């Protein structure tokens, strides 16, 4: 989709769309992701398997599982920011 078409579809000025495309900071707003794309794909597969066996995870169980993955990443020093490393620092 081009800039003109995007501006028309979202009913905003073309210059606004152009500035958004050029601004890398706009794409980094929001919370930091806990999982990368690969890990997220593995988690989706796992959720499907749990669902197919008749024992789907609820939101709380899923959140605990994702947090444990994050803690394991910190322990192994794999791709975590210093902010998360401080949060889960082990004695």
N, C-alpha and C positions, 0 to 999 in steps of 0.2 A: 504494500500500500504506500503510495507516494504522500508527500507532505500536503499537497492540495486536497487529495481525497480524504486524508485523515482529518484535516481541518474542516472539511465539509461534513464528514460523518459525525464528528464530535462537536460540531458547531462552535468552534473557537477560531480565532485569527490564525492565519498560516504562519505568521512570525512566532506566535506562541509555540506552535508545534515544532518549528525549526529550532527555537532556543532549547526546548526540552530535549530534542534529539542530540544537540551539541553539548548539553550540560551533563557531565558524568556524575556529579553530585546528586542530581535528581533521581538517578537510578539506585543510589545507595541508601536512600532514606528508609526508615523503618527498623524493625528489630533485626538483629543479626541472626542468620540461620544457624540452627544447631546441627543440621545434617547437610551434606553436599548432595548433588543429584544422584550419585551412585548409591549412597546410603539410603536415600529416600526411596529409590527403586527397590532396594532389598527389603525395606520396611513394608512397602506396598505388597510385595510378594508374600511376606510373612503374614500380614494381616489377612490376605486372601486365603492362605492355608489354614489359619485359625478359624476363619469364617466357614470354610468348607468342612471342617471337622465338627462344627456345631458348637464351638467355644469361641465366639468372637470377643475381641478385647473391647472394653468400654473406654471412654475418654480418659479416665483416671489411670487405668492400666497402661494405656498407650503413652500417656505423658511420663509415667514412671519409667517405662521402657526406653523412651527417647532420652530422658535425663541420664539413665544408666549408660547409654551409648556415649553421651557427652562426657561423663565421668571417666569412662574407659579410655576415651581419646585423650583426656588430660593426663591420665596415668602413663600412657604410652607416648605422650608428647606429640601427638599427630594432629596437625592442622587446626589448632585452637588458638584463639587470640589470647593475649596476655590478660585481658579482662576476665575471661572465663577461667584461666589458669589460677588467678588469685581467688576466685570464688570457690573453687574446688581443691584448693591446696591441701595436701595430705601431710600430716605430721610425721 
